Amino acid sequence: MVAASGGNVAKVAREFNIYDSTLGNWVRRAREEADGAPTVEERAEIRELKRELERVTRERDILGKAVAYFSASESRNG
């Protein structure tokens, strides 16, 4: 209906007696989904997964350095 009204969110919102910001959010989400863009929930999940990946990468790097350190000290003592 927003597209049919020439993109006038406020007009359509008044017709349905809802806030234009609410309708605007719905329209934006629908356009994002139609474009294949990630949804709000998917973007939040992507952010969380990126944070987790950074943490795991740091842990891996620290463990790799620890293994190298202890391997070197064993060969010197061995």
MARVEXLO-266728 format. One record per residue: chain; residue in one letter; z, y, x of N, C-alpha, C in turn. Coordinates in steps of 0.2 Angstrom, whole numbers, plus 5000, padded with zeros to 4 digits. Layout:
<fizas>
  kette  rest   n_w   n_v   n_u  ca_w  ca_v  ca_u   c_w   c_v   c_u
      A     A     Z     Y     X     Z     Y     X     Z     Y     X
...
</fizas>
This chain:
<fizas>
  kette  rest   n_w   n_v   n_u  ca_w  ca_v  ca_u   c_w   c_v   c_u
      A     M  5000  4994  5004  5000  5000  5000  5000  5006  5004
      A     V  5003  5006  5010  5003  5012  5015  4996  5013  5017
      A     A  4993  5008  5019  4986  5008  5021  4982  5011  5016
      A     A  4983  5009  5010  4979  5011  5004  4980  5019  5003
      A     S  4986  5021  5004  4987  5028  5003  4986  5032  5009
      A     G  4982  5030  5013  4980  5034  5019  4985  5034  5024
      A     G  4990  5030  5024  4995  5029  5029  5001  5034  5027
      A     N  5002  5036  5021  5007  5040  5019  5013  5036  5017
      A     V  5017  5035  5022  5023  5031  5021  5028  5035  5016
      A     A  5029  5041  5017  5034  5045  5013  5032  5044  5005
      A     K  5026  5045  5004  5023  5044  4997  5025  5037  4994
      A     V  5023  5032  4998  5024  5025  4995  5032  5024  4995
      A     A  5036  5026  4999  5043  5025  4999  5046  5029  4993
      A     R  5043  5035  4991  5046  5038  4985  5044  5034  4979
      A     E  5038  5031  4979  5036  5027  4973  5041  5021  4972
      A     F  5043  5018  4977  5048  5012  4977  5055  5014  4977
      A     N  5056  5020  4978  5063  5023  4978  5067  5020  4984
      A     I  5064  5020  4990  5067  5017  4996  5067  5023  5001
      A     Y  5070  5022  5006  5070  5027  5012  5063  5026  5016
      A     D  5060  5032  5017  5054  5031  5021  5055  5028  5028
      A     S  5061  5029  5031  5062  5026  5038  5062  5018  5037
      A     T  5065  5016  5031  5065  5009  5030  5058  5006  5029
      A     L  5054  5009  5025  5047  5007  5024  5043  5008  5031
      A     G  5044  5013  5034  5041  5014  5041  5042  5009  5046
      A     N  5049  5006  5046  5051  5001  5050  5047  4994  5048
      A     W  5047  4993  5042  5043  4987  5039  5036  4988  5041
      A     V  5033  4994  5040  5025  4994  5042  5024  4993  5049
      A     R  5029  4996  5053  5028  4995  5061  5028  4988  5063
      A     R  5033  4984  5060  5034  4977  5061  5028  4973  5059
      A     A  5025  4975  5053  5020  4971  5051  5014  4972  5055
      A     R  5013  4979  5058  5007  4980  5062  5008  4977  5069
      A     E  5014  4976  5071  5015  4973  5078  5014  4965  5077
      A     E  5016  4963  5071  5015  4955  5070  5007  4954  5070
      A     A  5004  4959  5066  4996  4958  5065  4993  4959  5072
      A     D  4995  4963  5077  4992  4964  5083  4994  4958  5088
      A     G  4999  4954  5086  5001  4948  5090  5006  4951  5095
      A     A  5009  4957  5095  5014  4959  5099  5021  4956  5097
      A     P  5025  4955  5102  5031  4951  5101  5035  4955  5096
      A     T  5039  4951  5092  5044  4954  5087  5050  4957  5090
      A     V  5054  4961  5087  5060  4964  5089  5064  4958  5092
      A     E  5065  4953  5089  5069  4947  5091  5066  4944  5097
      A     E  5059  4943  5097  5056  4940  5103  5057  4945  5109
      A     R  5057  4951  5108  5058  4956  5114  5065  4955  5117
      A     A  5070  4955  5112  5077  4954  5114  5078  4947  5118
      A     E  5074  4942  5116  5075  4936  5119  5071  4936  5126
      A     I  5066  4940  5127  5062  4941  5133  5067  4944  5138
      A     R  5070  4950  5136  5075  4953  5140  5080  4949  5142
      A     E  5083  4945  5138  5089  4940  5140  5086  4935  5145
      A     L  5081  4932  5144  5078  4927  5148  5076  4930  5155
      A     K  5074  4936  5155  5073  4940  5162  5079  4941  5166
      A     R  5085  4943  5162  5091  4944  5165  5094  4937  5168
      A     E  5093  4932  5164  5095  4925  5166  5091  4923  5172
      A     L  5085  4924  5172  5080  4922  5178  5083  4926  5184
      A     E  5084  4932  5184  5086  4936  5189  5093  4933  5192
      A     R  5098  4931  5188  5104  4928  5190  5103  4921  5193
      A     V  5099  4917  5190  5097  4911  5193  5094  4911  5200
      A     T  5089  4916  5200  5086  4917  5207  5091  4919  5212
      A     R  5095  4924  5210  5100  4926  5215  5105  4920  5217
      A     E  5107  4916  5213  5111  4910  5214  5107  4905  5219
      A     R  5101  4904  5217  5097  4900  5222  5096  4902  5229
      A     D  5095  4909  5229  5094  4912  5236  5101  4911  5240
      A     I  5107  4912  5236  5113  4912  5240  5114  4905  5242
      A     L  5113  4900  5238  5114  4893  5239  5109  4891  5245
      A     G  5103  4893  5245  5099  4892  5251  5101  4894  5257
      A     K  5104  4900  5257  5107  4903  5263  5113  4899  5266
      A     A  5117  4897  5261  5123  4893  5262  5121  4886  5266
      A     V  5116  4883  5263  5114  4877  5266  5111  4878  5273
      A     A  5107  4883  5274  5105  4884  5280  5110  4886  5285
      A     Y  5115  4889  5283  5121  4891  5287  5125  4885  5289
      A     F  5126  4881  5284  5130  4875  5286  5126  4870  5290
      A     S  5120  4869  5289  5116  4865  5292  5115  4867  5300
      A     A  5115  4873  5301  5115  4876  5308  5121  4875  5311
      A     S  5127  4876  5308  5133  4875  5311  5135  4867  5312
      A     E  5132  4863  5308  5133  4855  5309  5129  4853  5315
      A     S  5123  4856  5316  5119  4854  5322  5122  4857  5329
      A     R  5125  4862  5328  5129  4865  5334  5135  4861  5336
      A     N  5138  4859  5331  5145  4855  5332  5143  4847  5333
      A     G  5138  4845  5331  5136  4838  5331  5135  4835  5337
</fizas>
